[in-house]
Amino acid sequence: MYVGPYVEFAPQYAWVVDIAGSVAGYVLGVAGTATFQRTCERLWWPALRERYPLGSFPSGSEDDNVVRLIHEPPIAPIALLHDYPAHLHIDLGPEAQGLGLGGALIGTLLDALTADGVRGIHLGVSPANARAVGFYEHLGFEVLERSTGGLTLGMRLGDNR
Ligand SMILES: CC(C)(COP(=O)(O)OP(=O)(O)OC[C@H]1O[C@@H](n2cnc3c(N)ncnc32)[C@H](O)[C@@H]1OP(=O)(O)O)[C@@H](O)C(=O)NCCC(=O)NCCS
């Protein structure tokens, strides 16, 4: 859901943190969310939907929640994508947090997207994840939307800043 299609369809925007030979975190992005969503609908979700039919796991479990997303993935609003066409996911294991690595990963991704002429980037985060929200705002992301689904943050890139 959050890793496979990114590495498969946008490997040029994927980086990992390597601590003593083990992957301790990653940042993943795509430059064009609309195209990525269409590609996933054609080439990624069908096999997963077959492998994990709705009801594969106990109702309300974490696995059940992910299976529901596989069958009905979130679609970014078209209006958002005009100025913020790219999106990202970042995750560091506990041993890699608080060392400046998250900031370095985001910086690396934003530099690559900017060099490719991408206008802006967005991401979704739960408002309950106060640490991540503070992290993103510290890096210059702004709140674009608050909804029941969570917060959408965004940043313009390059000349659009
Ligand atoms: C959120 C996360 C990506 C942050 O990465 P990190 O490596 O811990 O953060 P860094 O140490 O690189 O911090 C970068 C900068 O942000 C600042 N910062 C970090 N968290 C902050 C917060 N909650 N509020 C304000 N500033 C914050 C740091 O002080 C640092 O500032 P500096 O560069 O001026 O010194 C990481 O902790 C993580 O993966 N957490 C678990 C998974 C998660 O929540 N992912 C996001 C899901 S949307």
The ligand as a Gaussian input file, in Angstrom:
#p B3LYP/6-31G(d) Opt

LIG

0 1
 C        8.498000      12.098000      11.640000
 C        9.908000      11.656000      11.224000
 C        9.942000      11.409000       9.713000
 C       10.889000      12.797000      11.589000
 O       12.228000      12.395000      11.235000
 P       13.432000      12.601000      12.240000
 O       14.651000      12.045000      11.632000
 O       13.020000      12.079000      13.574000
 O       13.517000      14.207000      12.320000
 P       14.875000      15.026000      12.201000
 O       15.745000      14.640000      13.363000
 O       15.438000      14.862000      10.833000
 O       14.371000      16.511000      12.380000
 C       14.577000      17.480000      11.341000
 C       14.298000      18.859000      11.904000
 O       12.910000      18.929000      12.321000
 C       12.860000      19.299000      13.698000
 N       11.759000      18.577000      14.305000
 C       11.594000      17.245000      14.381000
 N       10.425000      16.949000      14.988000
 C        9.866000      18.158000      15.307000
 C        8.658000      18.535000      15.956000
 N        7.787000      17.619000      16.388000
 N        8.374000      19.845000      16.100000
 C        9.247000      20.788000      15.651000
 N       10.418000      20.495000      15.021000
 C       10.721000      19.192000      14.848000
 C       14.205000      18.872000      14.277000
 O       14.496000      19.617000      15.445000
 C       15.144000      19.177000      13.140000
 O       15.389000      20.562000      13.126000
 P       16.806000      21.186000      12.616000
 O       17.093000      20.555000      11.267000
 O       16.541000      22.647000      12.527000
 O       17.804000      20.778000      13.647000
 C       10.359000      10.377000      11.988000
 O       10.422000      10.636000      13.347000
 C        9.471000       9.178000      11.726000
 O        9.633000       8.494000      10.728000
 N        8.548000       8.905000      12.637000
 C        7.714000       7.690000      12.579000
 C        6.893000       7.544000      11.318000
 C        6.056000       8.752000      10.981000
 O        5.407000       9.367000      11.841000
 N        6.071000       9.094000       9.686000
 C        5.299000      10.186000       9.152000
 C        3.964000       9.675000       8.766000
 S        3.028000      10.921000       7.914000

